[in-house]
């Protein structure tokens, strides 16, 4: 991997000598004479490391470091003379990853750069791993949708947003019709195939703002922010029709279709998440009690 480095120093001789040395080491290098120029360069130059002098005309290196850390995922190493009135602690507090005194040997500079880049790489890998683990913790392994744990967390968040901004929030809960019979007849592996396909179908029918969850064994929930119940029903009907149009083949020559029943509601003012879910469940069971493979919505308890 070829790393990119931005050098910032108003001493042209030092800037050019460091730039030439780092290019010989096969770094991708560019340079700036002051902090303002450096910030402009960073808008188009994806630097892995900024090597900056502290004492410069205009904005000094510590303020430049702060500005970089505020808006860029880039490490900074600062340079200063032995007699400068700056300390290692000040540089670290500003966000610098390392601190080197002038004059320095190029070999020492190279070793320090390699250490900073190595530690930055390890930090990025840890961050990726943590994000992956966080995603696994809130994802249903079979369907790829969010799990019920995340559903309860998110519905509370969306209700808080509703209370703050008074924007509509709707909920769909769907249940696979006669899924136990399908499982008992064809086995759980075939049932899992149905669950996986329904997860994909739900994902393909949702809008970008919606989020879907595997709510229970064969139940799914969809949160629709900034959406009234009538528009939510349009999304729900699209999901229902797409699922019923699919054909499953649990055994060679045995073709079966699957249907779902859906309940839909819109959050009422002053309603908590329990009442919101309960009302949606009532709409779902009304769909099941009146023939299945249909969508029912309940606007209020009255």
Steps between C-alpha positions, in 0.01 A plus 500: 500500500634842402438758774431868433668774704443877503794713620423847638795730568572862408873426494540414132837328543371263769173438319671410174768280658246302704274469195785369284604247767149365551446464125819291485336273760205459259248710692245703304597850611371853454576816695371839613671816625232590758199364686234661280656347189520163677130502590410571137723215380334258745166554327633308199811319629424191711792520741580216739729733694560874525852600603486861615730754655360672809639849450362647178371835382126534556337189644754296698545124482302425817193685375541330163509164682176581680333603174615182326376273779161674498428423135738231373585142597871575469790463742727797568866514601635837610857633465664771708843630605653414836468859620135545401248577772287195429480167676418142408192520724365801309545319171319189626218710647456662159462153346850423372613137485870581542746783556853533358770760565698676230765437388424131460663218315295381203532141624335600829223681311436190288478275806257736672284528188487122466400463866220758470368340179520151653308608811244685285448183295446292814255758633301492175491120507373505858234754404388282207486195726297683764255623235469147366435364849246776567320413177497130589351584839197669342456278193296184456744245358243316288318784323761776513238737644539670835407288802228554759745646750583779259132544414410590856793739521416667169127534557570692821742725309244564225228582755732753664557655157125510443447673835768755416412580139135385472571304182290196420620151590339177382557135578433181305504155659465201270463131575546206262171317452498131604876498541494227766324270256763576234779423747333180621445384141829588336739541791678793661769530233233572240330732746827688543517547122157665516611730783813601311307575183239703685781701660638577153155588370430740786836668442429542129159660562598752767597861452842622612360657817322181616655231720397133521537252784445132565262557786438136596525151355286573195408859575660807347470869588564808288537850638406779258614845622332815369225283355125500560308176518360526145847520346614223734219284363632557147839365609333212685282407202806497276678263739192275531450475124869437429511218754182331376624509140809294580515124454694270734599144417555308827531175301564440129168542322326637812427870454355704782417868556516690826273778621525746786254690713586857593391750762566872464465800731620856541634630830255711700598801706595399853520129411790292629669218311302226679162644401630567148609137455183362663278696262700376202469144629122542520495607136712197409270256679201659335664419164553142611150462643333630185665277241879560505711618206376852563595830661293668770567837657368648823515877536397520866353290778157658459 
